[in-house]
């Protein structure tokens, strides 16, 4: 608990330094701190995103074979699972990607610590049209939702059936949350979402050049 409080306190202190000592103001301080955290995590997030995209591409290629297995062995779920695992193994895949899950888990303290620091560390200052960064703002909530939708829309290898749900549901949840949290948190979501969208587009370009993307 002490380590967690110290970490959150450090982020709040950095936020205060950027806003006051560097004269950026709370709004720009939120953006700069969010970008700094995302850049510091880039070696890990890029590796995980690349690994996940490659896995998705392989899974997409295996979809017809998996469908055939499900149809042929619909009466025997156990045998169906065995054949699916054999197919995964032949193509260097596992049913669950443990390394990606571990990597995502390792990011959580950093991201959540930043979120907690922003929740209580933006004060009541103004930024652009926002009169009080410590309170919700409807326009910013809509922008947070749109940025969430944009970040999800550029995800590679998304099926058309899942695309609408995967884009709309997180966007709606983000807008609802942004209407209940401070504008500073919504500003963090927008900055982080846009950073993630640019990273995904860069990743897709990298995969296309490597011949592993769509």
Buried (B, 14 or more C-beta within 10 A) or exposed (E): EEEEEEBBBEBBEBBBEBBBEEEBBBBBBBBBBBBEBBEEBEEBBBEBBBBBBBBBBBBBEBEEBBEEBEEEBEEEEEEBEEBBEEBBEEEEBEEEBEEBEEBBEEBEEBBEBBBBBBBBBBBEBEBEEBEBBBEBBEEBBBBBBBBBBBBBBBBBBBEEEEEEEBBBEBBEEBBEBBBEBBBBBBBBBBBBBBBBBEBBEEBBEBBEEEEEBE
